[in-house]
Amino acid sequence: MLPYLVRIRDELSIPMIYVSHDPGEVSAIADWVLVLEQGRVVQRGPADLLAS
């Protein structure tokens, strides 16, 4: 499913909201990330900086 979403994102140049608990998936698809804990934003920024 992930390759399909990446292709759609790239071909149509549209923003997406992708929700996942898997950091590997997120880093594969996202440019920008919000990290939530108990419904509150605890981190946000470029995906490559938050992947660690």
N, C-alpha and C positions, 0 to 999 in steps of 0.2 A: 504494500500500500504506500509506503514512504516514497519509493521512486516515482510513483504516479503523482503524488502531491508535489514533489519537487519539479517534475516536468510541467504540471499545470501552472505552478507558481512562475516558472521561468518563461513559459510560452505566453502566458497572458499578462505577466507583470502586475499581478494583483496582490494586495496584502492578504495575509492569512493569520488566523489565530489557531494555534496548535497546542493542545493540552496533553502533557505526558509526564510520567513519573520517571522516565528513562533519560538520563542526561546524554547518552549517546545519540538517541533519536533527536533530541532537541538540538544538539550541536550540529547534526547533519542537515537540518532544515532551517534553523533560525538564524537571523541576523541580530535580533534584539530579544532579550529575555526578561520576564518578570518572575521572581521566585516568591511564592506565597507560603505563609505559615498561618494556619487557622484563619484564613480569609484575609490576611493582611500582607501587603507587599513588604518583604524584608530585604530584597535585593532587586536591582534592575540595571540593565546595561547591555553592552554588546555580548553576544553569546560566547565569543572566544575568551572573554575575560572572566565570565562566570562559570565556565566549564570546569574549573579546578575545584 
